[in-house]
């Protein structure tokens, strides 16, 4: 039982995903592990100091670049632990300072109670201990950071030295002569290592029995074959079903699923097997390096094989993500399997070589064989890509000839531009590797070949992630998806805005993919941990004066902004659609209330977001004062219009629906914003007027106070006209029109009598100024009909011209 418990514990330590995978197999159950008590600060500091001493001791004897990379990571982890400890102790120190401040300082000549003296002394002693621990943690962090930097420099120098090291060429007969001489000795070194492994296995089985080992083997086999194949088939069935998302996400999502399943299950199957062996102490200490190498090699090989399977898909061209024909896809798939096998074999052989400590000649020969094998694989891939490029070029020329002869419609020719880049990079790498191998720079040739294949894998993986994050973002924030419909219904956003959000989300995720790909490509040339550390240091915040901006607080502020704006929009919609229509307010008052509510909500949300970002009222006042300078110089007109808009919404000298005249323009007010007002003129066009114009200039509001419109008709008739009958006829015509109001009643007056003419002036009222023009036209028609029936001519002023004869 002890071995089985150790087996479970080892599994949990080595693989965080393994518990989920084992639960899927229904074979294992993860027991709850007893948690140890938290160590004290002194114990943590002692552990950090021990780690740094161990790193310093191992650094002296480190001969491999990988070892230095591991030591650099250990030093960085020690620095992170020291910084975390210092940060964790700070609140305790603050509490002790508050307690001392509450106790105060004893006044001179007074005697304090013994309990108070004892309490102050205890708190002071605790405070001094915390300060000492924090100082020691800070010193340890600085020491670890300096140690990590020194290791990085040593690693870079050692990498440069290895790449520039010149040895015997693997094509040289003298090298293989030396290998033949040293081979029996090296084989003799391998035999004890194998015997050591067998002895450890037999001793472990004798002590712990076969149960743990058989359980681990069974779990590994289940994960490697039945579970892996079943999950792959499950993903394909789901992608082909109607439940899968529509569009391109089916294809890229299936590719991501196959990549995860094909990488994690084989890798963790080996982890399970090694955990079972480690649980019964069946792995000898010298074979720990080989065990770790097998785990690493399996993950690498599984990733290469799974990535090629989901990108090439030889048997399903419609699901293929690359522009390749079936022939090229099938051949490249075989080469990918070869690359995976070569990656696994080379990693394991290097681990075995390190464990057996073989001679330098054998190591050089092994590196040369690996470099030549990689070189042959790359050349085979380049030949396949060259043939594919020639076939695509021939097809393109055939289509162009068919289009020129009129035998076919104009079809866009799809060609792979990445093939040209791949061929150029591959040819350069092959030439450099061949020259380096012939000259004896085997390490450089091996490095170039491995980086070419590794870079290709990184680019393919980034391409897959590019497609997946883009398809996922556009599907997630799409009007047809459930998430998109929920967002549209809850927020009231337009479809175009939702699609824009999807494009922005895709751009952000693609940016992260590019950064990860660049880090992966730059990892062999330096310590990627240091780069990640520099990026992670941004989490502590960027200091700008007395203000510290932290990414976490900025994210919280953005979340607060989104939530607050959503609540503000919901409140405005509730006021506009539910509450305000139930009141007796007119349309203009409703608009003023909803608009003011919206902008007040925006201001409150902005203040809330700024405080969530960590700005206090003092800093906010400084920010406002700084902005006021910019407002005074460049934003004066905008602020003036903003304030004018608030005045219009509160005082309401004009409101929505009013008919106003501004200069030579007149029309109906359709909308009042905070910056400008929209007026619809008679030709149905919209006049956008800055709010300051409505406040500072004279405008005529035709509908303010009294909504009635007045019609005035004035004309002249001869002095012989029966004006009494004409007056009654006009009053009857006014009363007969359906838009003329009875109160105030229409009226007819004699305006003047002069020059043998009588000037008649009449008035009538309608319900709205907008009815004046049409009603007046109808009354004009009626007036002309009345005058025609009574034979009353309209008098016009007499135009007298005096002319003189020209002089004789």
FIGUBA-919730 format. One record per residue (C-alpha): residue in three letters; x, y, z. Coordinates in pm, whole numbers, plus 50000, padded with zeros to 5 digits. Layout:
! FIGUBA-919730
ALAXYZ...
END
This chain:
! FIGUBA-919730
UNK500005000050000UNK502915023350064UNK504125018149707UNK500635024649567UNK500265056749767UNK503705067949649UNK502645059749295UNK499605082549318UNK501635110249476UNK504285108349203UNK501605110048936UNK500105141449083UNK503485158449108UNK504585150348754UNK501405157848564UNK498635182348662UNK496365169048385UNK496925132848475UNK494255130948745UNK491605140648490UNK492885115448237UNK492965087448492UNK489435095548601UNK488375091448239UNK489775056248239UNK487765047448553UNK490735027248671UNK492305049648929UNK491005073149194UNK493125101049326UNK493225100249705UNK493295131349912UNK496795139850016UNK497475152050363UNK498695187550362UNK501735195850571UNK501715225750799UNK502855258050643UNK506545264050709UNK507605293650916UNK509425323250757UNK512725311150903UNK512215276850751UNK511375292250414UNK514455314350428UNK516575284350519UNK515125264950226UNK515825293849987UNK519395297050115UNK519915259550080UNK518595260649723UNK520955288849629UNK523935271049780UNK523015239349593UNK522695258649266UNK526065275149322UNK527695241449391UNK526185224749086UNK527015254248866UNK530745248248906UNK530525212748771UNK527795219148512UNK528975208448169UNK525735207847968UNK523745237747854UNK520545220347962UNK521905217048315UNK522705254048329UNK519205261848204UNK517735240748485UNK519945257748742UNK518935291948612UNK515295282548652UNK515955270549009UNK517645303549093UNK514735322848940UNK512295301849140UNK514265309349457UNK514045346349377UNK510285343649325UNK509925325349656UNK511935352049837UNK509885380149682UNK506645361949765UNK507795357450124UNK508655394250156UNK505295403650013UNK503485379550246UNK505245393850554UNK504415430050470UNK500755428650590UNK501885413250920UNK504395441350964UNK501685467150890UNK499405451851153UNK502155452751413UNK502865489251328UNK499185497351377UNK499175479851713UNK502245499351825UNK500645531651706UNK497535523951911UNK499625517052219UNK501425549852169UNK504635562152331UNK504775563952711UNK505025599252844UNK508065609453044UNK507735605853416UNK504745582553398UNK504585546353498UNK502695522753268UNK500955490953379UNK503155459953352UNK500705443653110UNK501045473052867UNK504835472452892UNK504915434952828UNK502555438352531UNK504615466352372UNK507825446652425UNK506305415352266UNK504975434351966UNK508305452251921UNK510175419351933UNK507815404151674UNK508185434851457UNK511985433451471UNK511885396551377UNK509625403551081UNK511825432050962UNK514885409750986UNK513125382250790UNK512005407050525UNK515515421150494UNK516935386150461UNK514295377250200UNK515105408450002UNK518815400550015UNK518135364849904UNK516035377449612UNK518865400549498UNK521385372249538UNK519205348149339UNK518635373649064UNK522365380049031UNK523045342549032UNK520475336648756UNK522045364348547UNK525515349348592UNK524245314848496UNK522605329348186UNK525875345148082UNK527715312648146UNK525065293847948UNK525335317547654UNK529125315247652UNK529015277547677UNK526455275347396UNK528655297247176UNK531675276247260UNK529855243947177UNK528585257046846UNK532045269046751UNK533785237246863UNK535525219146577UNK535835181446589UNK536515153846342UNK534015152546057UNK531565123246072UNK532545116345711UNK536155112345810UNK537445076045830UNK539795086046112UNK536815093846338UNK535225059946285UNK538545043146343UNK538685059446685UNK535045050246745UNK535825013846666UNK538615014946919UNK536495030747194UNK533235012447119UNK533974981047325UNK534835002747625UNK531645023147589UNK529544991747548UNK531154978847861UNK529965010548036UNK526405005047914UNK526224969248041UNK526554978448412UNK523935005248366UNK521514979748222UNK522354955348501UNK521744983248751UNK518294989048602UNK517424952048614UNK518574949248974UNK516504979349078UNK513434965148902UNK513814931049064UNK514384946449406UNK511354968949370UNK509094940149268UNK510444918649550UNK509724946049804UNK506424960649681UNK505034932749465UNK503614933249114UNK500414952649192UNK501644988149152UNK503704980348842UNK500894961348669UNK498434989048756UNK500745014948603UNK501324993848291UNK497594988048250UNK496785025048293UNK499515034748045UNK498255009747787UNK494665021147829UNK495665057547787UNK497925050147492UNK495505029647282UNK491805025447373UNK491295059147539UNK493325078447281UNK491585062046985UNK488155066047145UNK488715103247215UNK489925108846859UNK486845091546717UNK484625110746958UNK486065143746836UNK485525134446471UNK481925123746535UNK481185155846720UNK482755177246445UNK480615159746183UNK477395162246387UNK474845190146388UNK475765199746745UNK479155212546635UNK479485249846566UNK478875260846212UNK481635275045996UNK485375270346006UNK485465263146378UNK484515227046308UNK487765220846126UNK490155240946344UNK488455229346664UNK488815193046560UNK492485199146478UNK493085213846825UNK491305184446987UNK493375159246794UNK496555178046884UNK495745177847256UNK494655141647262UNK497585130047049UNK500115148647265UNK498855144847621UNK497735108847626UNK500945092747494UNK503085116247702UNK501195110248025UNK501025073147954UNK504815072747982UNK504575095048292UNK502225069448450UNK504595041148369UNK507595059748510UNK505565069448817UNK504745032848876UNK508415023548849UNK509435052349072UNK506805042849330UNK508435009049385UNK511965023449363UNK512615004549039UNK514545033148877UNK518195034648975UNK519585069249059UNK521795069648749UNK518795060248535UNK516715089848653UNK518195110248369UNK517175083348120UNK513645082048266UNK513255119748238UNK514695118347885UNK512125092047784UNK509295113547920UNK510565144447739UNK511195124947419UNK507685110147425UNK506035144147464UNK508135158447179UNK507505129346944UNK503795128247028UNK503465165546964UNK505195163246625UNK503095133346519UNK499815148346641UNK500545182246483UNK501295166646146UNK498195144846170UNK495815173746238UNK497435197245984UNK497985173345692UNK495025148845726UNK496015126945428UNK492765106845426UNK490375136745461UNK491305165145221UNK488265186145317UNK489545188545676UNK493105197745572UNK494325231445700UNK497255234845457UNK497105240445083UNK498545206744985UNK497445179544750UNK496925143644862UNK500285131444733UNK502305157844914UNK500225154145231UNK500815116545239UNK504565119645187UNK504965147945436UNK502975127445686UNK505535099345655UNK508385123945696UNK506655138346003UNK506525103646154UNK510205100646074UNK510915133946242UNK508945123046550UNK510835089946568UNK514155107746517UNK513315133346789UNK512425105547031UNK515495084546948UNK517965113346959UNK516635126047292UNK516805091547451UNK520275084747310UNK521575117647446UNK520115108847788UNK521725074247775UNK525015089747669UNK524875113147969UNK524015084748206UNK526775061348081UNK529345089548051UNK530715075847725UNK533895088447564UNK534125120947374UNK534745102347048UNK531495082847079UNK529615114547171UNK530985132446865UNK530085102946645UNK526575101846792UNK526095139046732UNK527365135046378UNK524985106446303UNK522065126646445UNK523065156846236UNK523345136045917UNK520005119245985UNK518305152646036UNK519985164945720UNK518665135745517UNK515155140645653UNK515195177645569UNK516455170845217UNK513655145445161UNK511075170945277UNK512545197445048UNK512315173844750UNK508625167844827UNK507965205144861UNK509795211844533UNK507655186244352UNK504515200844505UNK505555235744397UNK506175223544041UNK502755206544031UNK501025238044154UNK502915259043902UNK501945235443618UNK498305235843728UNK498345273643746UNK499845276443396UNK497275251843261UNK494425272043409UNK495845304243268UNK496155288542922UNK492575275842944UNK491385310443040UNK493355325842753UNK491855301242502UNK488345307342632UNK487895271442740UNK487085279143098UNK485835306143327UNK488215328743511UNK489085309643826UNK491445324644083UNK494605303744110UNK495395293144464UNK499095289144526UNK501035283944846UNK503405312744910UNK504735295245220UNK506175267645000UNK508635291944849UNK509705304645192UNK510025269145324UNK512145258445029UNK514435288845051UNK514945284845428UNK515425247445393UNK517985250445116UNK519985276345308UNK519935254545620UNK520935223445424UNK523865240945257UNK525025255245591UNK524675221345762UNK526585203045488UNK529445227945496UNK529555227145876UNK529535189045882UNK532325186245628UNK534425211445819UNK533895193346150UNK531465217646316UNK529085189746404UNK527405207646692UNK526615237346470UNK525215214546197UNK523125195646449UNK521895228446596UNK520935242446255UNK519045211046156UNK517225208446487UNK516275245046481UNK514995242346124UNK512735213346216UNK511865228846552UNK511135262346390UNK508905245546133UNK507015228346412UNK506595261146599UNK505365278746285UNK502875250946210UNK501635251246569UNK501275289146559UNK499395286246228UNK496985261646386UNK496495284246689UNK496025314046457UNK493225296546274UNK491645283346592UNK491585316146789UNK490265334846486UNK487515309446420UNK486655307246789UNK486485345146834UNK484345351046526UNK482055322246624UNK481775332446989UNK480885368746914UNK478585361746621UNK474925370146594UNK474075333946508UNK475755318246813UNK474015314147147UNK476585335747322UNK476205362947061UNK472405362247083UNK472595364547461UNK474905394847436UNK472655411647180UNK469525406447390UNK471105417047719UNK473135447047605UNK471265459847300UNK474415461147087UNK474115460946713UNK475245431346507UNK478075451446354UNK479375461246699UNK479285424946810UNK481235414146502UNK483765441946567UNK484225428546920UNK484885394046771UNK487525408146539UNK489195426946827UNK489175395547045UNK490735376246759UNK493435402846721UNK494275401647092UNK494485363747099UNK496565363346781UNK498955387846941UNK499425363947233UNK500005335446987UNK502685355946810UNK504415363947140UNK504385327447245UNK505725316746905UNK508515342646923UNK509455330647271UNK509525294747149UNK511695303946851UNK514085324147070UNK514315297747344UNK517335279247196UNK519305311647171UNK518945322447533UNK517225316247860UNK513545319747791UNK512925320448164UNK514605354248195UNK512415368347919UNK509315354748087UNK510515368948416UNK510855403548264UNK507365401148120UNK506005387548448UNK507625416248635UNK505075439048471UNK502485422848697UNK504015442248986UNK502915474048814UNK504385504048636UNK505095533948857UNK504155568148721UNK505035593048989UNK503125583249302UNK500695561749102UNK501355524849038UNK499405509348752UNK499075471648783UNK497715449348507UNK495355432448752UNK493875465648859UNK493625477348499UNK491755445248413UNK489435450748710UNK488875486648599UNK487965475248248UNK485585449348395UNK484045476048615UNK483705498648313UNK481935471848109UNK479605462148393UNK478855498248481UNK478125508448123UNK475885478048085UNK473935487048399UNK473685523248284UNK472305512447949UNK469825489148116UNK468655517548344UNK468295541348051UNK466345515247854UNK464065508948155UNK463405546048190UNK462765551047819UNK460635520147754UNK458945512748088UNK458795540648342UNK458725573748154UNK455905563847913UNK453715558648221UNK454275594648335UNK452585626048207UNK455835640848080UNK456125650947717UNK458575635347476UNK461175662647529UNK461175658647906UNK461525621147872UNK464485625447643UNK466115650247883UNK465745626848179UNK467045596047995UNK469965614947842UNK471015631148170UNK470735597348343UNK472985581948081UNK475745607748112UNK475565608748490UNK475925570948486UNK478925573448254UNK480595598548486UNK479945576748792UNK481225545848610UNK484375564548506UNK485005575048867UNK484325539648985UNK486775525548730UNK489465550548828UNK489135541749195UNK489215504649105UNK492455511648922UNK493945524249247UNK493585561949206UNK492455579549523UNK490615612449531UNK493835632049568UNK495385616449261UNK492105620549078UNK492075657549162UNK495595660649027UNK494525642748711UNK491535665748667UNK493705696548722UNK496165683748462UNK493335677648217UNK491965712448279UNK495115727148124UNK494535707047808UNK490855716347814UNK491705753047842UNK493945751547534UNK492505725547299UNK489115713647420UNK487435746547498UNK484855744247219UNK483975708347305UNK483515716347675UNK481445746747584UNK479125725647373UNK478985699247645UNK477945724447911UNK475465740147668UNK473955705947608UNK473465700747981UNK471785735148002UNK469465726147714UNK468525693347878UNK467845709348218UNK466325743548137UNK464725731047812UNK464445763947620UNK464005740947322UNK462905704747334UNK462285675947102UNK459355683646873UNK459765721646883UNK459715740946558UNK462535766046571UNK464035791646338UNK467765798146354UNK468955824246109UNK467575815145766UNK467045778845868UNK463965764746036UNK462755730146123UNK461775704946388UNK464125694446667UNK464535656846644UNK467315649746893UNK469285668047160UNK472715653647237UNK475235666347486UNK477425681147213UNK474995690346933UNK471315692146838UNK469765676746529UNK467135697846343UNK465145683746052UNK464425710945798UNK461625711845544UNK463505692645273UNK463935663345519UNK467645669445556UNK469225671645902UNK470895702946030UNK473435695746307UNK473845726546527UNK476395729246811UNK474615734147141UNK476515766147207UNK474725781846908UNK471365775147072UNK472535790647399UNK474515821047286UNK472455831746979UNK468885843246933UNK466535816346811UNK462815817146744UNK460815789046901UNK457575787146707UNK455965761946944UNK457205772947288UNK454455783547530UNK451675784147265UNK451445756847008UNK448845774846795UNK449645789246457UNK448225821346311UNK447185826645950UNK447115861845809UNK445535870045472UNK445735905945347UNK444415919445015UNK442905950744856UNK439535955044677UNK437885984844501UNK436016010644713UNK432696000344557UNK432895965044702UNK430235952344942UNK432675947645227UNK430025935445472UNK429055906345245UNK432705899845169UNK433495898945543UNK430765873545612UNK431845852145318UNK435395851545449UNK434245842245801UNK432125814245659UNK435075801345456UNK437275801845764UNK434715783545974UNK434165757545704UNK437805746845701UNK438385717345933UNK441775728846065UNK440745764346157UNK440055767746528UNK436805782546655UNK438595796446959UNK440205820646906UNK437575828846645UNK438565840546295UNK438405878246242UNK438235902045944UNK439305938545963UNK439555968545734UNK443165978445755UNK443036010545551UNK441096030645289UNK443246050445051UNK443596057244680UNK440146043344598UNK441026009544754UNK440005991245068UNK442685969845234UNK441275939145409UNK443305921545681UNK442045888045820UNK443275863346083UNK442595827046167UNK444215802046404UNK445185765846366UNK446315739746623UNK449985739446520UNK452335762646333UNK453035733446104UNK449465736445967UNK449785772945874UNK451235768545526UNK448755742445399UNK445695758745557UNK446625793045423UNK446915778445074UNK443415763345102UNK442015796545224UNK443635814544932UNK441795791344694UNK438545798144878UNK439165836044868UNK439735835944494UNK436555815644444UNK434555840144660UNK435885870344468UNK435145853644136UNK431555845344238UNK430965881644348UNK432815897044053UNK435115915644286UNK438445923644126UNK441605925444329UNK443005960344326UNK446615966244251UNK448585997944306UNK448616021444006UNK452056024643851UNK452416059343697UNK455446066743479UNK456136102843374UNK458086106643053UNK459326137842880UNK459956144942514UNK463596146242425UNK464986180642367UNK464796193842010
END
